[in-house]
Amino acid sequence: MTREVLTVEANSRLRTAEKLMKKNHIRHMPVVDGDYQLVGMLSLNDLLRLSFVDAYGMEDEETIDTTIYSMLTVEQVMITKPRSIRADQPIRKVAEVFASEDFHALPVVEGKKLVGIVTTTDIIRYMLKLC
C-alpha cells in the first residue's frame, strides 16, 4: 500500500486533477473532503471518457480537452461510493478483489478516513519480492 497518497477535493476542477495525475504518473486519485474522508475516486479512464475529440477527427485535441476539463468539477465525473478496503485486510483479499472485480486501485480506509491506496502495480511488486 502507498501511504502518501495524492488526493483531490470534489470541488476541484478536472484540469487540476489531470495535471496532478500526469505530473506524478498516476492513474487513480482518491477524492476526499476537508477531513480526509473518502468521498469518491477519479481515474485517468474517467478523464479519457470525456475526450470525444478523436471520434470526431478534430485536430486541436489538447485545447478542447482543456476546455472540457475547465468546465467540470471532479465531483461531476468521479465514482461516488468507491469500493475500498480496510488497512488490516490481507493481501490475498485485495488480490481477490482485483481478480474478480473491475478495479485497478482501491483506497485504503480506517473508518471513512483515507490512509492509503493499493494498486495492481503494488500487488505485482509485492509478488516480485517473493520470487
HUSULUR-V816996 format. One line per field, one symbol per residue. ss: DSSP state (2 for helix, 1 for strand, 0 for the rest). psi: psi as a letter, one per 20 degrees, with the letter a starting at -180 (. if undefined). burial: I if it has 16 or more other C-alpha atoms within 10 Angstrom, else O. A space follows every 50 residues. Layout:
BEGIN
ss=???
psi=???
burial=???
END
This chain:
BEGIN
ss=01000011100012222222222200011111000011111112222222 00222200002222222222201222001100011100002222222222 0000111111001111111222222222220
psi=qphnpprqqhjqqhhggggggghjlqipoqprahjkppiapprhhgghhi njghhjkqhmgggggggghhhqrghihqpqlqprqqhjqqhggghgghhi rmqiqpqpqodjppiaqprhgggggghhhh.
burial=IOOOIIIIIIOOIIIOIIOIIOOOOOIIIIIIOOOIIIIIIIIOOIIOOO IOOOOOOOOOOOOOIOOIIOOOIIIOIIIOOIOIIIIOOOOOOIOOIIOO OOOOIIIIIOOOIIIIIIIIOOIOOOOOOOO
END
